Amino acid sequence: MFTIHAGEYLVGLHIQQKLKLNVWIPAKDKGIDLLVTDRDNRRTVSVQAKYGKDFLPGQSTALQESLSCFSWFTLNRTNLRDSQAELWVFVLHSFNSKPHFVVIPKAELHRRMTSLHRTEKTLQIYLCSTRRSKRCWEIRGLGHDPSQIKEGVRKEPLRDFSKYLNAKGWAALTKKLKV
């Protein structure tokens, strides 16, 4: 007997309600959390879902005012490299808004993590989304000062995950399914 975790549930619910696609749960965990099909069940996309709670409460007032979500994820480098999932979806839970989703092709996520975090076997990543500009960044190692974060992202564009945030990210899924 097994159950799905909160991230898988939130991803599946979003896909079914907002994108009007079919979501399937594999009977055995082989590194794919969800299978998504078009409305006719002719095309499929495999998805790995990761859930991160909001660590924004307790941070500085400046950080709380500039960010909507601040979530932490732990990834195993080998599992990422060997993953069969086509898309990885990170659920950034927020106490102040609806969940934010970062939807990124596995190959692109692997490329970025290899470049940003060269040596660690276990990848600790911090994804945050901004309140006003609707941007998303990976900020591990940049400190928790908003101006320092912006400067760090400017120097390392691979930290900018904005094109994978919410509607822009879901476009990769709908494009693959040709809907």
N, C-alpha and C positions, 0 to 999 in steps of 0.2 A: 504494500500500500504506500503510495506517495501522494504528495500534494504539490501544487505549484506555489511559488513564492510570490510575494507582493508585486515585485517588478514584472514577473511574467503575467500576472493578472492585469495590472494596469496597462501593459503593452497590448495584450490581447483585447481588452475592453476598448481601448482607443482605436485599434485597427478595425474592430467590428462596428463600433458605433459611428466613428468619424469618417473612416475610409470605406466602409461598407464592403469589406473583404471577409473571407472566411479564415478562421484561425483553428488550427489543429494542434493538439498536445500529443507528442510522441509517447508511446507506452513505456519506452525505456530511455534513460538518460544516456545519450551518446554525444553530448556536447551541443546539441541543438535543443533549445527550449520550446520553440514554436515553429510550426510550418504554416505559412500563409499562402492561400490560393486566391486566384481571381474568382469572380462570382460564379463562373462555370466550372471551377475546379480543374482547369486545364493547365495552368501555369503555377509553379510553386517558387517560394523563396523561403530559405531557412534562416531562422533568427535566434540569436543568443541575447537574452535580456539580463541586464544588471541593474540592481536597485541600490540607490544611495540615499540615506536619510539626510536631512538638512542640518548642517553644522553652523548655519549662520547665526542662530541665537547664541549669545555668549561671545560673539566676535565684537570688534570695535564698532562704535556708532557709525563711523565713516564707512566701514565695510558694509554694515547692514543697510545704510542708506543707498549705496551704489549697486548692491546685488539683490537679485530675487532668490537665488538658490546657491548653495555652496555644499556640494556633495563629495564624498570620498569613496573611492573604489579601489579594490585590491584585485589585480589580475596576475595570473601565472603566465610568464612569458612563453613557456612551452605550450601551454594550453591555447594561448592566443595564436601562436604560430601554426599549430596543428588543427585549429578549429575548422570544422566543416561548415559552420554557419556563414552564410553569405553576408548578412548584415548583423551588426552588433547594435543593440539599443540600450542606452544608459538612461535610466529614469532618475531625474533629479527631483526628489521630493521637496516640496516647500511648505512651510507652515503658513505662508501668506498668500499663496496662489495655487493654481492648478499645477500638476506635475509638468515638468519640462522634459522633453525627450531629445536626446542626441542620437541620431540614426546615421551610422557610418559603415561603409563597406569594410569588411574584415581586412582586406589587403591594405587599405588606406590607414586604418587604425594601427595595424602592425608596423607599417612604414613609419608612422609618426612616433610610436612608442620606442621603436628601435633607435630613431634619431634623437629623441628627447631624453631617453633614459637608457643609455647604452649598456650598462653593465649589470643592473639589478636583475636577479632571477624573478623576484616578486615585484611587480610594478604597483606602486602606490600612486594613484593619480587623483587630483582634485579638480573636478569640473565645476565651474560656476557660470551662472547666467546673470547678465546685468539687468538692472531694473528698467532703465530708460531706453537704452540703445538696442536692446534685444540681441545682445552679443553673447557668445559662449567661449570660455577660455579654459585651458588646462593650466593651472597655476602652481603646481607643486614646485617648491624651491624659490618662488618669487617673493615670499613674505606675504603679509596680510595688509599691506598699505595699498589702497586703490591706485594711487599714482605710480607706485612701484610695479604693480601688476600691469597697468597699461604700458609702461615703459618696457617691461620684460616681454610682453606679447609683441610689441613693436619690433623688438630685436630678434625675436624667434617666432616668425609667422606660423610655424607648425603648431603653435599653441592655440591658434585661433580655430575654434570648432564651430564658428557661427553659421557656416553654410550647411551644417548638419543639424542645426537646432530647429526643432518643431516642424512646421510645415515644409521648410526647405529640406529637412532631412527625410521626411516621409516621402518626398518626391522620388527618392532613389527606389523606394519599395514599389510605388505605383508605376514607375517607369519600367522596372524589371517585369512587372506583371502585365504591362501594356494596357493599363486601365486609365 
